[in-house]
């Protein structure tokens, strides 16, 4: 079995250090403009409720995009890349976390584990989509294979995946690596803040408005977020390696896709399609990712995908350790027939 060539530190450490750290004015402008547009979009959705339901549905799309952009700001705060003042950075992270129904400190710890283990076959299970090798899948019982296929189906991933953001993030207990006392407290403080906001808006505009305005937009944003996260690490030429062979930089650049989006979608998604740059330098703020990619040849090693490629990638399900690529169940059936 061949292993991918590792990217030496001399090729990337200096690159990353040049772009780290947020520009306070630029970050504050991004925060203020994003939240202003989000409030305006939600207000327009509420205004349209009793006037034109189709308009309300149409407005849910840009509102979902603004929720994603708000989440990206929280994401940058989690990496300490958004603002140069740690306490202010954490406060912004908490507030944007409440707006996106995400416990900031808990999510930050989960996400740090994801960055430290992405593409490592021996450290799966932290902030990633459950992925089995062909050998592991074949060793499962009929029921085990059925549940894995069910979980990997696009309907479950995109249809039920958002429920994890809505429901499961509300319930965290101090029993795993990713949840310490600080994270546990933050989860429940976030829950209290969300409940308080819901109660406040329910009393002022009514529960119906809350349910018909924020929830549809949030669900669209969550489903889009699940898909974005999926295609960032689940593509045919993805990187997976056993821990002894695993390399941080190689996993970051070749194990994270470069999702090419048009300027509008790139704005709404906070440049997260440049995921290979982000994984190599998580302390680089979202608004510098394109510049970093354009100015440094090392990022040409990343695998570029389009929106259509991202849709097609939903059929991929297993890591073929012999071929060193992701394959769909259909290809596994062909392999079985050829034996």
C-alpha positions as CSV (number, residue, x, y, z in Angstrom):
1,X,0.0,0.0,0.0
2,X,1.4,3.4,-1.0
3,X,1.2,6.4,1.3
4,X,0.9,10.1,0.2
5,X,4.1,12.2,0.2
6,X,4.2,14.4,3.2
7,X,4.5,18.2,2.9
8,X,7.6,19.3,4.8
9,X,7.2,22.1,7.4
10,X,9.6,24.3,5.4
11,X,6.9,24.6,2.8
12,X,4.1,25.8,4.9
13,X,5.0,27.1,8.4
14,X,6.3,30.5,7.2
15,X,3.3,30.9,4.9
16,X,0.8,30.4,7.7
17,X,2.5,32.8,10.1
18,X,2.4,35.8,7.7
19,X,-1.4,35.9,7.6
20,X,-2.5,35.0,11.1
21,X,-4.5,37.2,13.3
22,X,-7.6,39.3,12.6
23,X,-7.8,42.9,11.5
24,X,-9.9,44.5,14.2
25,X,-11.6,47.1,11.9
26,X,-12.3,44.6,9.2
27,X,-13.6,42.1,11.6
28,X,-15.9,44.6,13.4
29,X,-17.2,45.7,10.0
30,X,-17.9,42.1,9.0
31,X,-19.7,41.5,12.3
32,X,-21.8,44.6,12.2
33,X,-22.8,44.4,8.6
34,X,-23.6,40.7,8.8
35,X,-25.8,41.0,12.0
36,X,-27.5,44.1,10.6
37,X,-28.4,42.3,7.4
38,X,-29.6,39.3,9.4
39,X,-31.9,41.4,11.5
40,X,-33.2,43.1,8.4
41,X,-33.8,39.9,6.6
42,X,-35.6,38.3,9.6
43,X,-37.7,41.5,9.9
44,X,-38.7,41.3,6.2
45,X,-39.6,37.7,6.6
46,X,-41.9,38.6,9.6
47,X,-43.4,41.5,7.6
48,X,-44.2,39.2,4.7
49,X,-45.8,36.4,6.7
50,X,-49.4,37.9,6.5
51,X,-48.8,39.3,3.0
52,X,-47.2,36.8,0.7
53,X,-46.1,33.3,1.9
54,X,-44.1,32.8,-1.2
55,X,-42.1,35.9,-0.5
56,X,-41.5,34.6,3.0
57,X,-40.2,31.3,1.6
58,X,-38.0,33.2,-0.9
59,X,-36.6,35.4,1.9
60,X,-35.6,32.3,3.8
61,X,-32.8,31.6,1.4
62,X,-30.8,34.8,1.9
63,X,-31.6,34.7,5.6
64,X,-30.2,31.1,5.7
65,X,-27.1,32.5,4.0
66,X,-26.7,35.2,6.6
67,X,-27.0,32.6,9.4
68,X,-24.2,30.6,7.8
69,X,-22.1,33.8,7.6
70,X,-22.8,34.4,11.3
71,X,-21.8,30.9,12.1
72,X,-18.5,31.5,10.2
73,X,-17.8,34.5,12.4
74,X,-18.4,32.2,15.5
75,X,-16.1,29.7,13.9
76,X,-13.3,32.3,13.5
77,X,-13.8,33.3,17.1
78,X,-13.4,29.7,18.1
79,X,-10.0,29.7,16.5
80,X,-9.0,33.0,18.0
81,X,-8.6,34.5,14.5
82,X,-11.4,37.0,14.4
83,X,-10.5,39.7,17.0
84,X,-7.1,40.4,18.7
85,X,-8.7,40.7,22.2
86,X,-9.3,37.2,23.6
87,X,-12.2,38.2,26.0
88,X,-14.0,40.3,23.3
89,X,-13.4,37.4,20.9
90,X,-15.0,35.0,23.3
91,X,-18.0,37.3,23.9
92,X,-18.6,37.6,20.2
93,X,-18.3,33.9,19.9
94,X,-20.8,33.3,22.6
95,X,-23.3,35.8,21.1
96,X,-23.0,34.5,17.5
97,X,-23.2,31.0,19.0
98,X,-26.5,31.8,20.6
99,X,-27.8,33.2,17.3
100,X,-26.8,30.0,15.5
101,X,-28.0,27.7,18.4
102,X,-24.4,26.6,19.0
103,X,-22.7,26.4,22.4
104,X,-19.5,28.3,21.7
105,X,-17.0,26.8,24.1
106,X,-18.2,23.2,23.6
107,X,-18.1,23.6,19.9
108,X,-14.7,25.1,20.0
109,X,-13.3,22.1,21.9
110,X,-15.1,19.6,19.5
111,X,-13.7,21.5,16.5
112,X,-10.1,21.7,17.9
113,X,-10.2,17.9,18.1
114,X,-11.4,17.7,14.5
115,X,-8.5,19.8,13.3
116,X,-6.1,17.7,15.3
117,X,-7.4,14.4,13.9
118,X,-8.9,15.1,10.5
119,X,-7.9,12.3,8.1
120,X,-6.5,10.1,10.8
121,X,-8.0,6.6,10.6
122,X,-7.1,5.9,14.2
123,X,-8.7,9.0,15.6
124,X,-12.1,9.2,13.9
125,X,-15.2,10.5,15.7
126,X,-14.4,14.1,16.5
127,X,-16.4,16.5,14.4
128,X,-16.4,14.4,11.3
129,X,-18.8,12.4,9.2
130,X,-18.7,8.7,10.3
131,X,-16.6,7.0,7.7
132,X,-15.7,3.3,7.5
133,X,-13.0,1.6,5.4
134,X,-14.1,-1.1,3.0
135,X,-12.6,-3.8,5.3
136,X,-14.4,-2.4,8.3
137,X,-17.7,-2.3,6.5
138,X,-17.4,-5.8,5.1
139,X,-16.7,-7.1,8.7
140,X,-20.0,-5.6,10.0
141,X,-23.2,-7.6,10.5
142,X,-26.1,-7.2,8.1
143,X,-27.7,-4.8,10.6
144,X,-24.4,-2.9,11.0
145,X,-24.2,-2.5,7.3
146,X,-27.8,-1.4,7.0
147,X,-27.4,1.3,9.7
148,X,-24.2,2.6,8.1
149,X,-25.9,2.8,4.7
150,X,-28.9,4.6,6.3
151,X,-26.7,7.1,8.0
152,X,-24.7,7.8,4.9
153,X,-27.8,8.4,2.7
154,X,-28.2,12.0,1.6
155,X,-31.8,12.0,2.9
156,X,-30.6,11.3,6.4
157,X,-27.5,13.4,6.2
158,X,-29.2,16.5,4.9
159,X,-32.7,15.9,6.2
160,X,-32.0,14.8,9.8
161,X,-28.5,16.2,10.1
162,X,-29.8,19.7,11.1
163,X,-31.6,18.1,14.1
164,X,-28.2,17.6,15.6
165,X,-27.6,21.3,15.6
166,X,-31.1,22.0,16.9
167,X,-31.5,19.2,19.5
168,X,-28.3,17.3,20.3
169,X,-26.2,20.4,20.9
170,X,-28.6,21.2,23.7
171,X,-27.6,18.0,25.6
172,X,-24.0,17.6,26.7
173,X,-22.8,15.8,29.7
174,X,-19.4,15.6,31.4
175,X,-18.4,12.1,30.3
176,X,-16.3,12.5,27.1
177,X,-13.0,14.0,26.0
178,X,-14.7,17.0,24.4
179,X,-16.7,18.1,27.4
180,X,-15.1,19.6,30.5
181,X,-16.7,21.7,33.2
182,X,-16.3,24.9,31.2
183,X,-17.9,23.4,28.2
184,X,-20.7,21.8,30.2
185,X,-21.6,25.1,31.8
186,X,-21.4,26.9,28.5
187,X,-23.9,24.5,26.9
188,X,-26.5,25.2,29.5
189,X,-25.8,29.0,29.6
190,X,-26.3,28.9,25.8
191,X,-29.6,26.9,26.3
192,X,-30.8,29.5,28.8
193,X,-29.9,32.4,26.4
194,X,-31.7,30.7,23.5
195,X,-34.8,30.0,25.6
196,X,-34.8,33.6,26.8
197,X,-34.6,35.0,23.3
198,X,-37.3,32.7,22.1
199,X,-39.6,33.7,25.0
200,X,-38.9,37.4,24.3
201,X,-39.7,37.2,20.7
202,X,-42.7,34.9,21.3
203,X,-44.1,37.6,23.7
204,X,-43.5,40.4,21.2
205,X,-44.3,38.8,17.8
206,X,-45.9,35.5,18.7
207,X,-44.7,31.9,18.7
208,X,-46.1,31.4,15.2
209,X,-43.7,34.1,13.8
210,X,-40.8,32.5,15.6
211,X,-41.6,29.1,14.2
212,X,-42.3,30.3,10.7
213,X,-39.5,32.8,10.4
214,X,-36.4,31.6,12.1
215,X,-36.7,27.9,12.1
216,X,-37.2,27.4,8.3
217,X,-34.2,29.7,7.6
218,X,-32.1,28.0,10.3
219,X,-33.0,24.5,9.0
220,X,-31.9,25.5,5.5
221,X,-28.7,27.0,6.9
222,X,-28.0,23.8,8.9
223,X,-28.6,21.5,6.0
224,X,-26.3,23.7,3.8
225,X,-23.8,23.6,6.6
226,X,-23.9,19.8,6.8
227,X,-23.3,19.6,3.1
228,X,-20.5,22.1,3.2
229,X,-18.8,20.2,6.0
230,X,-19.4,16.9,4.1
231,X,-17.8,18.0,0.8
232,X,-14.8,19.6,2.6
233,X,-13.5,16.2,3.6
234,X,-15.6,13.6,1.7
235,X,-14.4,13.6,-1.9
236,X,-12.9,10.9,-4.0
237,X,-9.3,12.0,-3.6
238,X,-9.6,12.7,0.2
239,X,-6.8,12.0,2.6
240,X,-6.9,9.2,5.1
241,X,-4.0,7.5,6.8
242,X,-3.2,5.5,9.9
243,X,-1.8,7.5,12.8
244,X,1.8,6.5,12.3
245,X,1.7,7.8,8.7
246,X,-0.6,10.7,9.3
247,X,0.8,14.2,8.7
248,X,-0.9,17.4,9.7
249,X,0.0,19.5,6.7
250,X,-0.7,16.8,4.2
251,X,-4.1,16.1,5.8
252,X,-4.9,19.8,5.8
253,X,-4.0,20.6,2.2
254,X,-4.9,17.3,0.4
255,X,-7.5,16.1,2.8
256,X,-9.6,19.3,2.7
257,X,-11.2,20.3,-0.6
258,X,-11.1,23.7,-2.4
259,X,-14.8,24.2,-3.1
260,X,-15.0,26.8,-6.0
261,X,-18.0,29.0,-5.4
262,X,-19.3,32.1,-7.2
263,X,-18.6,35.4,-5.4
264,X,-22.1,35.6,-3.9
265,X,-22.0,32.1,-2.4
266,X,-18.4,32.7,-1.3
267,X,-19.5,35.8,0.6
268,X,-22.5,34.1,2.3
269,X,-20.3,31.1,3.3
270,X,-17.4,33.3,4.6
271,X,-14.9,31.7,2.2
272,X,-15.1,28.4,4.0
273,X,-14.8,26.7,0.6
274,X,-11.1,27.4,0.9
275,X,-11.0,24.8,3.5
276,X,-7.5,23.6,2.7
277,X,-6.1,27.0,3.6
278,X,-8.2,27.1,6.8
279,X,-7.1,23.6,8.0
280,X,-3.4,24.5,7.5
281,X,-3.7,27.9,9.2
282,X,-6.8,27.9,11.4
283,X,-5.8,31.3,12.9
284,X,-6.1,33.0,9.5
285,X,-9.4,35.0,9.4
286,X,-12.0,34.0,6.8
287,X,-11.5,37.2,4.8
288,X,-7.9,36.4,4.1
289,X,-8.3,32.8,2.9
290,X,-8.6,33.6,-0.8
291,X,-5.5,35.9,-0.7
292,X,-3.5,33.2,1.0
293,X,-4.5,30.6,-1.6
294,X,-3.7,33.0,-4.5
295,X,-0.3,34.0,-3.2
296,X,1.2,30.6,-2.2
297,X,1.9,27.7,-4.7
298,X,1.7,25.1,-1.9
299,X,-2.1,25.4,-2.0
300,X,-2.2,24.2,-5.6
301,X,-1.9,20.7,-4.2
302,X,-5.5,21.0,-2.9
303,X,-8.2,19.1,-4.8
304,X,-10.6,21.6,-6.4
305,X,-14.3,20.7,-6.6
306,X,-17.4,22.5,-8.0
307,X,-20.9,22.6,-6.7
308,X,-21.8,19.8,-9.1
309,X,-18.8,17.7,-7.8
310,X,-20.1,18.4,-4.3
311,X,-23.5,17.0,-5.1
312,X,-22.0,13.9,-6.8
313,X,-19.8,13.4,-3.7
314,X,-22.9,12.6,-1.7
315,X,-22.8,9.1,-3.2
316,X,-19.3,8.4,-1.7
317,X,-19.4,6.2,1.4
318,X,-16.3,4.1,2.0
319,X,-12.5,4.6,2.2
320,X,-10.8,2.1,-0.1
321,X,-7.5,1.5,1.6
322,X,-6.0,-0.3,-1.4
323,X,-7.0,2.3,-4.0
324,X,-6.6,5.1,-1.5
325,X,-9.8,6.9,-2.4
326,X,-13.4,7.2,-1.4
327,X,-15.8,5.0,-3.3
328,X,-19.6,4.6,-3.4
329,X,-21.4,1.4,-2.4
330,X,-22.0,0.7,-6.1
331,X,-18.3,0.3,-6.7
332,X,-18.0,-2.1,-3.7
333,X,-20.7,-4.3,-5.4
334,X,-18.6,-4.3,-8.6
335,X,-15.5,-5.3,-6.6
336,X,-17.4,-8.2,-5.0
337,X,-18.6,-9.4,-8.4
338,X,-15.1,-9.3,-9.8
339,X,-13.6,-11.5,-7.0
